Amino acid sequence: MNNIKEVDDHLLGLSAPQDSLLFEAKIILNPELQLNVMWHKQTLNLVQQYGREQLCADIEAVHNKLFTRPEHLIFRQNILRFFKR
């Protein structure tokens, strides 16, 4: 578990410069750690991508509610008027 935190801190740029340099040396010397770092990086990228997709879906849902429901008619008109200027 400590190794995961160390990898996470390194990949996210949270390590102190001297710790980061030492960790990079460990990666070079340890092929298993190198593989773990690669998989961890891919996992972080997937999580980030999922977060972006989820955020886009949430924004789209809010947009649909605000611009299609009758109870938001005045809000919709105000927004459209604001952008017509």
Secondary structure, DSSP 8 states (H G I E B T S, - for coil): -HHHHHHHHHHTT-S-HHHHHHHHHHHHH-HHHHHHHHHHHHHHHHHHHHHHHHHHHHHHHHHHHHHH-GGGHHHHHHHHHHHH-
